[in-house]
Every structure is written in C-alpha cells, then in structure tokens.
C-alpha cells in the first residue's frame, strides 16, 4: 500500500469511526471510487489502534475517575456516578462480545456485501432520525441504570451488521431511553473503548496467524493519522450535537446509502 492510500484511508477511518455515519460504508466506497486494492488486515489493526488511542486520550480524566471509583466499588462497596458508569460500560459490552463470538464468522461470510452495507446505512440512519425526533432528551448520564446499559449494549450488538455504525446505533439506544444527546454520545464513546480494544485484539491474532509481511512505516502513518483525526472529530461532534442534533447525519446517511445502491446495483 502506498503512503498516499494509507493517509486517506486512515483519515477517513478516524473521521467516521465516532460519527454516526458508518465507517465500513466509507471504507468500501473510497477504494471503489479510487480503484484501489484492499488495504489488508494489518492496516485495519493499525487504524483501530489509532482510534482507540484517540478516545482514551480525549476521555482520560473521565476514565481515570471511572476506573478508580469502579475499583473502590469492588472492595469498599461504595457506589458513585463514576462507579455506576464503569459498571455500565462493562454491562453494555457483554452483548456485543457474546454476539461477536457466536456470529462473527457467519456475519463476515454473509453480510459484508456492498448492498447489505447500503441497506443498513439507510435503515439505521432512518432509525437514528426517528429516535432523535421523538427523544425527550431529559435524562443525564448520571441516571444511567444497569437496565439502560444492557439495552444500549443490545443496540450495540447490531453494529456487527456492516453499515450500521456502532456510534450511531448506541446513540440511537440512548435517545430511545430518554437520555440527552450529549449524554447518549458520551456513553457511546466510552462503550467504544472495550469494543475497539477487543476488535483490534482479534484482528491482531488473525494477523499473527496469517504471518503476512508488515510495512511498519505505512502502519505507523495509519496509527498517527487515524488517531489525530479521530481525536479532533470527537471534540467537534460533541460540540455540534448541542446545536444541530442528528438530522445532518441522517441526511448524509441517506445520500451515502443511495450512492452505494447505485454503484453496486445488480
């Protein structure tokens, strides 16, 4: 892979990983339009590392408090907002972890077609728009309960369907439960940390087993570009939510899905 290809793919991954617009749809569209070959498993691992570093860095203060108070809840039985949030992230990760173990091979073998990605991009985009339109937006994140975390986790399991958008579907779940937009997005980003870590770990195992040659310069570029772009995107998205809501992203998903249907029509 050339450095030019690596730069643009990593930039696209970083910008779309945390926006509710489906990174998989974009990563299939760009190589098709540009006539590029598949970027390979090693590069997928690299950009996962970059986006994981970005979200950990952005929420490092929150994560420090969450881990500290979650551990205190284990041995002192003291619960506060941060401890509850830590348990919420754990509970919310269980459904997608189980679904991934049980259905990963089947999904990769049957649902990775461009038309499935196009359909998921449109359908879950409309679902996001409906949830945003009907949401009361009154609940702050401190009112998160274990049932809320489990329900949002079940929504997150749907992100295994290519084109769904992990951030989009978890934000949809938060809005359905009545959380305000910023709280729904914040919990979505916190939930992404164990999911990206697990997904990157599985891809790393696959990479080691495959014993493919590694271009460390290109991979380092992928980590850096995806990380920097993802970090900037998170901050921009959190500020934009309070002003515009989800409607611009819903419209964008509909257009993107239409383009995919047109390009990959039978």
KOLBA-343895 format. One line per field, with one value per residue: residue number from 1; residue in one letter; chain; x, y, z of N, C-alpha, C in turn. Coordinates in steps of 0.001 Angstrom, whole numbers, always signed. Layout:
N
mivex = NUM	... $
marza = a	... $
bapa = A	... $
n.px = X	... $
n.py = Y	... $
n.pz = Z	... $
ca.px = X	... $
ca.py = Y	... $
ca.pz = Z	... $
c.px = X	... $
c.py = Y	... $
c.pz = Z	... $
***
This chain:
266
mivex = 1	2	3	4	5	6	7	8	9	10	11	12	13	14	15	16	17	18	19	20	21	22	23	24	25	26	27	28	29	30	31	32	33	34	35	36	37	38	39	40	41	42	43	44	45	46	47	48	49	50	51	52	53	54	55	56	57	58	59	60	61	62	63	64	65	66	67	68	69	70	71	72	73	74	75	76	77	78	79	80	81	82	83	84	85	86	87	88	89	90	91	92	93	94	95	96	97	98	99	100	101	102	103	104	105	106	107	108	109	110	111	112	113	114	115	116	117	118	119	120	121	122	123	124	125	126	127	128	129	130	131	132	133	134	135	136	137	138	139	140	141	142	143	144	145	146	147	148	149	150	151	152	153	154	155	156	157	158	159	160	161	162	163	164	165	166	167	168	169	170	171	172	173	174	175	176	177	178	179	180	181	182	183	184	185	186	187	188	189	190	191	192	193	194	195	196	197	198	199	200	201	202	203	204	205	206	207	208	209	210	211	212	213	214	215	216	217	218	219	220	221	222	223	224	225	226	227	228	229	230	231	232	233	234	235	236	237	238	239	240	241	242	243	244	245	246	247	248	249	250	251	252	253	254	255	256	257	258	259	260	261	262	263	264	265	266 $
marza = x	x	x	x	x	x	x	x	x	x	x	x	x	x	x	x	x	x	x	x	x	x	x	x	x	x	x	x	x	x	x	x	x	x	x	x	x	x	x	x	x	x	x	x	x	x	x	x	x	x	x	x	x	x	x	x	x	x	x	x	x	x	x	x	x	x	x	x	x	x	x	x	x	x	x	x	x	x	x	x	x	x	x	x	x	x	x	x	x	x	x	x	x	x	x	x	x	x	x	x	x	x	x	x	x	x	x	x	x	x	x	x	x	x	x	x	x	x	x	x	x	x	x	x	x	x	x	x	x	x	x	x	x	x	x	x	x	x	x	x	x	x	x	x	x	x	x	x	x	x	x	x	x	x	x	x	x	x	x	x	x	x	x	x	x	x	x	x	x	x	x	x	x	x	x	x	x	x	x	x	x	x	x	x	x	x	x	x	x	x	x	x	x	x	x	x	x	x	x	x	x	x	x	x	x	x	x	x	x	x	x	x	x	x	x	x	x	x	x	x	x	x	x	x	x	x	x	x	x	x	x	x	x	x	x	x	x	x	x	x	x	x	x	x	x	x	x	x	x	x	x	x	x	x	x	x	x	x	x	x	x	x	x	x	x	x $
bapa = A	A	A	A	A	A	A	A	A	A	A	A	A	A	A	A	A	A	A	A	A	A	A	A	A	A	A	A	A	A	A	A	A	A	A	A	A	A	A	A	A	A	A	A	A	A	A	A	A	A	A	A	A	A	A	A	A	A	A	A	A	A	A	A	A	A	A	A	A	A	A	A	A	A	A	A	A	A	A	A	A	A	A	A	A	A	A	A	A	A	A	A	A	A	A	A	A	A	A	A	A	A	A	A	A	A	A	A	A	A	A	A	A	A	A	A	A	A	A	A	A	A	A	A	A	A	A	A	A	A	A	A	A	A	A	A	A	A	A	A	A	A	A	A	A	A	A	A	A	A	A	A	A	A	A	A	A	A	A	A	A	A	A	A	A	A	A	A	A	A	A	A	A	A	A	A	A	A	A	A	A	A	A	A	A	A	A	A	A	A	A	A	A	A	A	A	A	A	A	A	A	A	A	A	A	A	A	A	A	A	A	A	A	A	A	A	A	A	A	A	A	A	A	A	A	A	A	A	A	A	A	A	A	A	A	A	A	A	A	A	A	A	A	A	A	A	A	A	A	A	A	A	A	A	A	A	A	A	A	A	A	A	A	A	A	A $
n.px = +843	+529	+1848	+178	-2350	-2630	-2702	-5136	-7070	-6717	-7305	-9997	-11058	-10547	-12163	-14711	-15172	-16251	-18392	-21927	-22194	-21284	-18405	-17600	-19068	-17896	-15262	-15507	-16430	-14537	-12119	-13364	-14238	-11779	-10346	-8614	-6727	-7592	-6965	-5891	-5392	-3499	-3364	-5945	-5816	-3958	-5287	-7349	-5938	-5082	-7566	-8458	-6510	-7087	-9715	-9289	-7404	-8903	-10940	-9520	-9458	-12045	-11923	-9911	-11141	-13367	-12262	-10884	-12984	-14646	-13082	-12946	-15572	-15598	-14078	-14759	-17432	-18633	-20625	-20704	-21353	-19343	-18501	-20856	-21030	-18777	-19518	-21674	-20465	-19166	-21368	-22737	-21018	-21090	-23236	-22426	-19957	-20588	-22244	-20410	-18572	-20230	-21348	-19548	-18054	-20122	-21356	-19272	-19086	-21544	-22741	-21215	-21503	-21674	-24330	-25759	-24466	-25214	-28026	-28179	-26995	-28916	-31317	-30693	-29923	-32347	-33647	-32114	-32735	-35489	-35445	-34073	-35848	-38110	-37156	-37086	-34990	-34185	-32844	-29904	-26532	-25793	-27972	-27982	-28845	-28458	-30141	-30548	-27919	-27656	-29646	-28746	-26392	-27409	-28420	-25944	-24869	-26048	-24408	-22598	-23544	-22512	-22296	-24047	-23108	-21478	-21342	-23584	-25776	-25636	-25977	-28542	-29889	-29491	-30925	-33511	-34020	-34341	-32198	-30263	-28764	-25964	-25237	-25973	-24179	-21727	-21731	-21779	-19232	-17576	-18315	-17174	-14516	-13758	-14812	-13461	-10920	-11185	-11951	-9708	-7818	-8640	-8282	-5555	-4654	-5538	-3885	-1316	-1495	-1777	+695	+1642	+3651	+4798	+4513	+5984	+6282	+4108	+2039	+2515	+2019	-722	-1707	-1053	-2410	-5117	-5551	-5144	-7074	-9411	-9437	-9777	-12257	-14015	-14197	-15258	-17707	-19075	-19514	-21056	-23423	-25112	-26095	-27170	-28264	-29138	-29966	-28437	-26631	-28307	-29466	-27108	-26423	-28527	-28039	-25491	-26106	-27771	-25910	-24242	-26075	-26518	-23937	-23358	-25387	-27263 $
n.py = -1196	+2216	+5276	+7444	+6247	+5039	+7280	+8619	+6643	+6153	+8680	+8865	+6711	+7607	+9899	+8870	+6827	+7547	+9127	+9078	+7645	+5381	+3810	+1578	+1709	+3893	+3043	+1052	+2436	+4435	+3009	+1772	+3897	+5065	+3059	+1378	-1330	-3813	-2799	-4486	-6688	-5960	-3189	-2517	-3219	-1309	+1198	+828	+831	+3495	+4955	+3998	+4986	+7691	+8057	+7226	+9110	+11477	+11161	+10843	+11897	+11343	+8554	+7891	+8585	+6891	+4266	+4288	+4722	+2612	+416	+910	+418	-2303	-3290	-1712	-1412	+963	+3147	+5501	+8104	+7730	+5100	+3703	+4286	+2944	+247	+250	+450	-2009	-3821	-3005	-3859	-6589	-7831	-7339	-8551	-11285	-11716	-11245	-13366	-15552	-15079	-13920	-15163	-16017	-13586	-12247	-13907	-13684	-11117	-8994	-7730	-5088	-4200	-4975	-3358	-866	-986	-1203	+1201	+3084	+2191	+2130	+4720	+6107	+5118	+6287	+8978	+8976	+8286	+10495	+12530	+11921	+11811	+12604	+13732	+14357	+13015	+12877	+11520	+10586	+9292	+6791	+3396	-166	-1596	+208	+318	-2316	-2470	-539	-1819	-4073	-2812	-2027	-4447	-4816	-3423	-5107	-5777	-4879	-1475	-431	+1358	+1765	+3854	+5288	+3497	+2989	+5550	+5965	+4052	+5230	+7639	+6644	+5721	+8045	+9709	+12732	+14250	+14724	+13176	+10624	+10380	+10584	+8271	+6397	+6782	+6050	+3371	+2481	+1973	-592	-2191	-1489	-2182	-4977	-5771	-4927	-6555	-9145	-8936	-8591	-11086	-12639	-11539	-12269	-15037	-15267	-14508	-12452	-10189	-7085	-3646	-1384	+1376	+2377	+1417	+2830	+5401	+5117	+4697	+7178	+9129	+8270	+8387	+11144	+12415	+11210	+12082	+14890	+14812	+13763	+15830	+17907	+16785	+16458	+19107	+19983	+18525	+19732	+21887	+21155	+18576	+15278	+15358	+16334	+14211	+12087	+12786	+12730	+10014	+8870	+9850	+8736	+5989	+5815	+6364	+4115	+2057	+2706	+2428	-249	-1719	-4581 $
n.pz = +0	-820	+613	+199	-204	+2299	+3965	+3247	+3697	+6436	+7450	+6713	+8192	+10827	+10922	+10568	+12394	+14895	+14311	+13587	+11060	+9765	+9360	+7899	+5528	+4282	+3986	+2147	+7	-774	-1757	-3935	-5574	-6079	-7237	-5811	-4314	-1782	+1580	+3514	+6392	+8353	+8192	+8988	+11697	+12552	+12210	+13992	+16401	+16393	+16586	+19019	+20787	+20488	+21606	+24226	+25076	+24797	+26691	+29055	+31671	+32620	+32400	+34227	+36673	+36525	+36480	+38931	+40840	+40212	+40951	+43685	+44296	+44237	+46437	+48606	+48464	+47732	+45947	+43378	+40904	+38953	+39434	+38880	+36174	+35241	+35755	+34048	+31502	+31400	+31547	+29257	+27280	+27192	+25563	+22829	+22825	+23267	+21024	+18993	+19351	+18825	+16300	+14515	+12378	+10692	+10037	+8696	+6523	+5238	+5366	+4446	+2046	-418	-887	+1380	+3250	+2233	+2587	+5397	+6109	+5265	+6575	+9398	+9636	+9242	+11509	+13525	+13025	+13619	+16347	+17375	+16746	+18284	+20830	+24302	+25662	+28322	+30346	+32238	+32112	+34589	+35594	+34616	+34575	+35313	+33640	+31569	+30541	+29663	+27689	+25832	+25234	+23898	+21645	+20638	+19830	+17379	+15738	+14640	+12197	+9085	+8081	+9870	+11880	+14767	+16694	+15891	+16338	+19090	+20130	+19189	+20786	+23321	+23017	+22612	+25153	+26491	+27192	+27111	+24175	+24327	+26545	+25621	+23481	+24829	+26477	+24451	+23292	+25436	+25654	+23337	+23829	+25157	+23098	+20693	+21536	+21930	+19326	+17853	+19099	+18327	+15563	+15523	+16438	+14270	+12346	+13256	+13029	+10293	+9346	+7639	+5664	+7073	+6674	+8411	+8385	+6886	+8488	+10868	+9983	+9488	+12113	+13319	+11725	+11778	+14525	+15208	+13593	+14539	+17200	+16930	+15694	+17615	+19575	+17987	+17206	+19665	+20393	+18249	+18473	+20392	+19041	+16516	+16547	+15322	+12693	+10362	+10014	+9541	+7043	+5540	+5698	+4263	+1682	+1250	+1388	-856	-2903	-2640	-3257	-5931	-7092	-6651	-7704	-8866 $
ca.px = +0	+1307	+1611	-997	-3537	-2702	-3107	-6550	-7879	-6630	-8060	-11415	-11397	-10568	-13292	-16015	-15308	-17060	-19591	-22984	-22363	-20804	-17058	-17468	-19603	-16919	-14050	-15765	-16716	-13341	-11320	-14117	-14194	-10402	-9738	-7533	-6864	-7921	-5876	-5290	-5711	-2539	-3747	-7149	-5349	-3281	-6229	-8052	-5056	-5132	-8829	-8507	-5671	-7770	-10831	-8720	-6797	-9939	-11696	-8598	-9855	-13209	-11520	-9183	-12123	-14224	-11508	-10615	-14187	-15141	-12295	-13385	-16871	-15360	-13589	-15370	-18876	-19083	-21067	-20992	-21676	-18283	-18544	-22019	-20693	-17862	-20311	-22495	-19641	-18961	-22639	-23062	-20103	-21341	-23985	-21673	-18912	-21188	-22695	-19229	-18035	-21160	-21812	-18552	-17734	-21306	-21551	-18239	-19324	-22849	-23287	-20242	-21698	-21977	-25763	-26131	-23957	-26072	-29330	-28005	-26721	-30184	-32296	-30312	-29946	-33732	-33936	-31467	-33525	-36742	-35137	-33718	-37051	-39067	-36499	-37389	-33716	-34197	-32078	-28447	-25858	-25700	-29145	-27836	-29018	-27928	-31043	-30219	-26651	-27886	-30421	-27849	-25488	-28102	-28374	-24579	-24640	-26485	-23333	-21868	-24023	-21767	-23094	-24933	-22416	-21505	-21720	-24953	-26782	-25631	-26622	-29975	-30375	-29536	-32019	-34762	-34205	-34620	-31011	-29999	-27861	-24564	-25072	-26020	-22928	-20623	-21742	-21401	-17784	-16976	-18552	-16329	-13152	-13550	-15173	-12339	-9813	-11441	-11907	-8315	-7115	-8974	-7629	-4127	-4472	-5660	-2694	-188	-1675	-1602	+2116	+1833	+4696	+4280	+5193	+5810	+6158	+2724	+1185	+2711	+1272	-2133	-1989	-970	-3455	-6434	-5649	-5299	-8360	-10473	-9437	-10426	-13648	-14800	-14468	-16155	-19028	-19714	-19975	-22083	-24663	-25970	-26656	-27886	-28879	-28702	-30550	-27458	-26039	-29349	-29490	-25865	-26503	-29448	-27324	-24432	-26741	-28211	-24730	-23823	-27051	-26304	-22662	-23268	-26650	-27048 $
ca.py = +0	+3449	+6201	+8257	+5457	+4865	+8547	+8921	+5628	+6386	+9900	+8531	+5883	+8446	+10830	+8198	+5820	+8011	+9800	+8082	+7583	+4089	+3807	+491	+2182	+4785	+2312	+282	+3374	+5125	+2187	+1507	+5098	+5380	+1920	+846	-2690	-3911	-2305	-5584	-6821	-5223	-1777	-2429	-3221	-38	+2303	+571	+1315	+4950	+5467	+3666	+5969	+8982	+8127	+7126	+10410	+12502	+10952	+10291	+12288	+10529	+7158	+7767	+8583	+5705	+3087	+4420	+4527	+1253	-484	+1129	-238	-3728	-3687	-915	-1408	+2352	+3452	+6879	+8208	+7145	+3647	+3235	+4375	+1846	-976	+383	+124	-3462	-4474	-2671	-4524	-8037	-8339	-7339	-9551	-12595	-11787	-11357	-14720	-16524	-14815	-13204	-15842	-16005	-12218	-11961	-14707	-13453	-9759	-7963	-7269	-3653	-3917	-5061	-2137	+234	-1099	-887	+2635	+3802	+1787	+2577	+6177	+6500	+4804	+7342	+10195	+8813	+8349	+11875	+13361	+11595	+11733	+13664	+14388	+14932	+12229	+12989	+10232	+10112	+8476	+5510	+2192	-1358	-1967	+1117	-120	-3578	-2190	+113	-2870	-4873	-1993	-2046	-5725	-4671	-2801	-6152	-5734	-3816	-347	+50	+2394	+1475	+5060	+5649	+2631	+3172	+6846	+5702	+3410	+6220	+8574	+5911	+5627	+9371	+10473	+13869	+13886	+14697	+12009	+9432	+10314	+10328	+6853	+5675	+6840	+5233	+1977	+2110	+1635	-2055	-2812	-1302	-2970	-6383	-5972	-4827	-7732	-10280	-8736	-8812	-12538	-13105	-11072	-13101	-16371	-15197	-14326	-11618	-9168	-5845	-2391	-639	+2814	+2630	+1189	+3958	+6514	+4840	+4947	+8610	+9897	+7898	+8881	+12602	+12796	+10763	+12962	+16136	+14552	+13587	+17148	+18637	+16157	+16747	+20499	+20126	+17881	+20645	+22891	+20664	+17264	+14207	+15468	+16361	+12888	+11249	+13128	+12259	+8558	+8558	+10111	+7736	+4720	+5904	+6239	+2723	+1284	+2981	+1886	-1710	-2313	-5834 $
ca.pz = +0	-862	+1726	-138	+89	+3751	+4580	+3027	+4368	+7880	+7723	+6607	+9344	+12024	+10868	+10540	+13451	+16016	+13830	+13333	+9608	+9283	+8789	+6917	+4254	+3663	+3624	+926	-1074	-1252	-2687	-5175	-6401	-6450	-7912	-5003	-3809	-361	+2414	+4255	+7809	+9174	+8224	+9821	+13087	+12819	+12377	+15245	+17468	+16373	+17109	+20452	+21477	+20453	+22548	+25576	+25382	+24926	+27931	+30051	+33034	+32950	+32549	+35487	+37755	+36398	+36912	+40370	+41646	+39978	+41804	+45068	+44473	+44413	+47758	+49669	+48232	+47632	+44594	+42992	+39476	+38137	+39598	+38125	+34755	+34966	+35641	+32850	+30333	+31411	+31193	+27873	+26361	+27186	+24404	+21567	+22958	+23040	+19632	+18149	+19459	+18263	+14931	+13727	+11124	+9826	+9549	+7696	+5335	+4619	+5455	+4103	+676	-509	-827	+2798	+3882	+1777	+3237	+6813	+6207	+5135	+7592	+10732	+9598	+9493	+12907	+14303	+12870	+14356	+17778	+17703	+16634	+19329	+22131	+25269	+25934	+29657	+31318	+32202	+32179	+35970	+35896	+33927	+35377	+34660	+32539	+30464	+29960	+28953	+26466	+24882	+24805	+22889	+20429	+20125	+19161	+15990	+14963	+13920	+10820	+8398	+7634	+10942	+12640	+16198	+17429	+15541	+16945	+20543	+20391	+18996	+22003	+24397	+22764	+22840	+26601	+27030	+27559	+26228	+23085	+24765	+27413	+24776	+22726	+25762	+26837	+23242	+23136	+26490	+25268	+22199	+24251	+25190	+21820	+19761	+22071	+21639	+17875	+17442	+19587	+17471	+14270	+15734	+16452	+12882	+11632	+13674	+12446	+8836	+9093	+6453	+5844	+7647	+6346	+9652	+8117	+6486	+9657	+11786	+9398	+9728	+13528	+13605	+11028	+12316	+15893	+15231	+13003	+15441	+18384	+16545	+15331	+18836	+20145	+17086	+17247	+20951	+20360	+17211	+18902	+21134	+18136	+15330	+16690	+14440	+11364	+9259	+9823	+8937	+5619	+4938	+5569	+3172	+427	+1137	+1046	-2241	-3759	-2599	-4051	-7356	-7543	-6524	-8127	-9610 $
c.px = +880	+967	+398	-2283	-3724	-3186	-4608	-7461	-7880	-7398	-9555	-11873	-11508	-11766	-14639	-16227	-16281	-18260	-20644	-23264	-21767	-19430	-16913	-17993	-18585	-15680	-14261	-15961	-15449	-12479	-12040	-14028	-12778	-9708	-8577	-7796	-7171	-6719	-5221	-5562	-4786	-2915	-5013	-6782	-4754	-4275	-7116	-7229	-5109	-6412	-8990	-7687	-6372	-8861	-10340	-8117	-7866	-10666	-10802	-8957	-11058	-12791	-10751	-10143	-12997	-13502	-11267	-11850	-14831	-14393	-12673	-14726	-16714	-14986	-14141	-16888	-19443	-19420	-21276	-21219	-20624	-18272	-19706	-21722	-19728	-18582	-21189	-21724	-19412	-20225	-22972	-22171	-20415	-22116	-23181	-20528	-19433	-21615	-21511	-18638	-18913	-21398	-20768	-18292	-18923	-21527	-20540	-18479	-20588	-23309	-22315	-20371	-22026	-23461	-26293	-25680	-24816	-27416	-29239	-27748	-28009	-31127	-31938	-30143	-31341	-34120	-33317	-32265	-34826	-36498	-34818	-34949	-37990	-38466	-36893	-36130	-33607	-33259	-30582	-27814	-25756	-26899	-29119	-28003	-28522	-28826	-30784	-28950	-26840	-28635	-29542	-26823	-26111	-28182	-26978	-24271	-25069	-25395	-22451	-22332	-23294	-22694	-23974	-24395	-22577	-21924	-23167	-25991	-26792	-26223	-28129	-30566	-30478	-30678	-33373	-35066	-34368	-33421	-30840	-28897	-26414	-24309	-25068	-24713	-21751	-20576	-21362	-19889	-17074	-17151	-17620	-14968	-12947	-13858	-14032	-11143	-9980	-11345	-10473	-7499	-7380	-8303	-6124	-3809	-4548	-4408	-1479	-280	-1406	-144	+2376	+2945	+4083	+5147	+4995	+5678	+4715	+1781	+1312	+1979	-223	-2533	-2052	-2131	-4841	-6615	-5899	-6661	-9522	-10569	-10132	-11905	-14529	-15177	-15440	-17573	-19762	-20250	-21130	-23434	-25631	-26666	-27563	-28635	-28363	-29141	-29521	-26854	-27038	-29417	-28253	-25905	-27431	-28776	-26249	-25010	-27212	-27058	-24251	-24769	-26808	-25020	-22636	-24581	-26389	-27025 $
c.py = +1248	+4329	+7088	+7512	+5306	+6136	+8772	+7896	+5831	+7638	+9616	+7682	+6715	+9370	+10129	+7203	+6260	+8861	+8747	+7894	+6329	+4171	+2722	+910	+3062	+4032	+1370	+1218	+4002	+4243	+1900	+2706	+5383	+4239	+1311	-613	-2660	-3543	-3381	-5533	-6009	-3753	-1573	-2399	-1868	+1094	+2096	+1076	+2839	+5512	+5145	+4661	+7320	+9074	+8014	+8464	+11475	+12383	+10490	+10685	+11478	+9089	+6935	+7689	+7327	+4462	+3127	+4098	+3172	+249	-317	+459	-1739	-4083	-2857	-879	+16	+2654	+4948	+6906	+7544	+5628	+3050	+3249	+3260	+515	-949	+30	-1381	-4187	-4233	-3344	-6008	-8499	-8388	-8337	-10951	-12758	-11947	-12758	-15734	-16345	-14167	-13857	-15819	-14628	-11900	-12734	-14351	-11997	-8658	-7486	-5778	-3332	-4038	-3808	-935	+212	-740	+602	+3440	+3479	+2327	+4094	+6717	+6238	+5851	+8633	+10134	+8924	+9775	+12772	+13154	+11616	+12906	+14425	+14993	+14229	+12493	+11616	+9700	+9267	+7131	+4362	+974	-1806	-1087	+650	-1395	-3340	-1525	-898	-3775	-4119	-2090	-3348	-5673	-4070	-3832	-6265	-4600	-2726	+244	+1317	+2140	+2701	+5440	+4815	+2766	+4523	+6714	+5061	+4372	+7198	+7912	+5840	+6989	+10171	+11654	+13490	+13771	+13490	+10718	+9273	+9989	+8857	+5998	+5645	+6008	+3742	+1534	+1594	+130	-2723	-2687	-2123	-4445	-6670	-5910	-6022	-8955	-10150	-8962	-10302	-13115	-12739	-11937	-14484	-16375	-15047	-13552	-10611	-7836	-4671	-1446	+854	+3169	+2444	+2329	+5193	+6335	+5114	+6443	+9385	+9555	+8419	+10374	+13024	+12373	+11671	+14285	+15959	+14407	+14943	+17952	+18100	+16489	+18181	+20683	+19583	+18850	+21647	+22306	+19357	+16308	+14377	+15548	+14995	+11916	+11514	+12587	+10751	+8160	+8766	+9050	+6375	+4697	+5749	+4792	+1828	+1477	+2321	+358	-2396	-3581	-5590 $
c.pz = +0	+329	+1457	+191	+1596	+4429	+4456	+3692	+5883	+8273	+7703	+7792	+10615	+12066	+10999	+11673	+14539	+15599	+13488	+11845	+8980	+8612	+7729	+5553	+3535	+3199	+2446	-270	-1638	-2163	-3998	-6118	-6915	-7187	-7155	-4635	-2316	+498	+3268	+5742	+8693	+9281	+9052	+11302	+13445	+13052	+13606	+16435	+17541	+16964	+18591	+21264	+21550	+21515	+23985	+25989	+25620	+26261	+29079	+31475	+33491	+33235	+33850	+36666	+37722	+36914	+38413	+41195	+41414	+40847	+43273	+45321	+44682	+45835	+48911	+49573	+48233	+46176	+44432	+41475	+38604	+38239	+38812	+36630	+34359	+34826	+34391	+31587	+30253	+30956	+29723	+26850	+26209	+25947	+23116	+21626	+22679	+21577	+18687	+18168	+18734	+16766	+14027	+12373	+10153	+9227	+8455	+6406	+4576	+4552	+5050	+2657	+665	-388	+604	+3533	+3496	+2496	+4714	+7017	+6168	+6300	+8970	+10791	+9863	+10943	+13835	+14222	+13637	+15861	+18207	+17691	+17813	+20730	+23019	+25648	+27309	+30628	+31171	+32400	+33607	+36385	+35159	+34924	+34632	+33516	+31319	+29748	+29147	+27642	+25413	+24365	+23763	+21566	+19800	+19390	+17697	+15107	+14281	+12475	+10100	+7869	+8715	+11593	+14131	+17010	+17150	+16266	+18460	+20932	+20202	+20239	+23166	+24235	+23008	+24338	+27271	+27470	+26601	+25248	+23537	+25652	+26602	+24005	+23642	+26157	+25637	+23070	+24205	+26185	+24148	+22645	+24359	+23857	+20808	+20222	+21721	+20137	+17361	+17891	+18728	+16105	+14376	+15764	+15039	+12076	+11961	+13043	+10949	+8433	+7800	+6706	+6257	+7210	+7520	+9428	+7758	+7672	+10664	+11285	+9645	+11153	+13809	+12983	+11575	+13723	+15968	+14684	+13901	+16665	+18065	+16261	+16570	+19427	+19297	+17175	+18543	+20987	+19376	+17672	+19560	+20213	+17066	+15537	+15621	+12985	+10243	+8977	+9205	+7436	+4901	+4711	+4419	+1818	+194	+754	-391	-3211	-3801	-3396	-5541	-7866	-7589	-6906	-8961	-11123 $
***
